[in-house]
């Protein structure tokens, strides 16, 4: 009986980790939008019929673009130190923050961060596919 129960739990956990199939998104999906997402904190894209909301935030937390993810990012009270753009999916699922760009000034980061997050969803080069894969592999429960 215990072996059977363990098998059922293992099967359930495997299905939980297949969340990307449940929300009909894949790293290979290239999204579209008519929004330029400039000087805003969030952006909406259409990913093959699925609406995806992406939030961009500038932080003092550094990371490797497109591959690093974290649950929390920090902002500095010294605005000029918030040079690192992080992106997070909020709809249809919530992801961890994914590092996107390092800007040369906090002002540039604020103006361009959400746009950089959007670009990671609407372009199809290796860097953008890596960004989408990192985001989809780091969904929160």
N, C-alpha and C positions, 0 to 999 in steps of 0.2 A: 504494500500500500504506500509506503513512503517513497519508494522508487517511482511509482506512477505519479504521485503528487509532485515530485521534483521535476519530472519530465514535463508536466503541464505548466509549471511555473517557468521553466526554461523556454518553452514554446511561446508563452505569453510575453516574456521579456524580448524575445526576438522580434515579435510583431510590434512592440512598442518602439523599437529602434528603427522600424521601417516607416516612420512618420512621414518622410518625404513622399512616399507613395500615396499616403492618405490625403495629403494636401496638393497632390498633382503637380509637384515641382521637381525639377532635376537640374543639376549643375549645367547641363547642356542646353537648357531652355533659355533662349534669348528673349528678353522682354521688350516691350515698346512703351512709349509715353509721349504725350504732347507737352508735358511740363518741362521747363528748363531747370527747375529746382535750384536756381541761383538766389543766394541771400535768403534762404529759408532753412528750417531745421528738419523738415521731413519732405518726403516725395512719394508719390504713388505711381506704380508701374503696372502694366498688364502683362502677365506671363501666361500666354496661351489660354486666355480666358479666366485666369485667377488673378484677382486684384491683390497686389502686394504693397504694403506700406513699409517704407524704409526711413529710419531716423538717422541723421548724421549729427555727431557731437564732437566738438573740439575739446581735447583733454591734455593734461600734462603727462598722462600715461603713454609711454612709447611702446611700439610694437613693430613687428615685421609685417609690412604691407601684404594683405591678402591671405596670410597664413596664420597669424596669431589671433587668438580669441580669448575673451575673458568675461567673467560675469559682471565685474565692476570696473569702471574707469574713474579716474580722479581728475578734478579740475583744480588749477592753482588759483589762489587769490591774486597772484601776479599774472594778469591776463596775458602778458607777452609770453608766458611759458606754455600756454595752451595751443600748441602747434600740431598736435597729432589728431588726425581725423579718424573717428571710429564709427562704424555703421551697425545698425541693429534692425532686424526685421520685427515688426510688431503685429502684422496681419499678413497671412492667415494663421501664423504661428509666431511665437516669440523666440528669437535667437539670442545667443550671447553676442556681445560686441565683437566685431571683426575689424582689425586694423586695416585702414585703407591708404592714407597718404600722410606724409609729413610735409607741412607747409613752412615757408620761410618766415611767415609772420602770422600772428593770431588773427589779424584782420582778414588776411587771405583765407585762412582756415574757415572762419565764420561764413564768409561769402561763398566758398566753394565746396564745403564738406558734403552737404546733402547732394550736391550735383555729382561729386565724386562717387558717392554711394549709388546714385542712379546709374552712373556710367558703368559701374560694375555689373549692373543688371541688364543693360541694353546693348552692350558691345560683346563681341565674340572672339576676343583674343585669349591667349593662354592665361594671362594675368586675371582677366575678368572671370574666366571659367574657374580658376583657382579660388577667387573671391567667393563665387556662388557656392562652390563645393564646401568651403570652410564654413560659410553661413548655414548651409543645409545640414552639415554634419554636427552642428553645435546648437541644435534646437533645445529649448528648455521645456521641461515637462509642465 
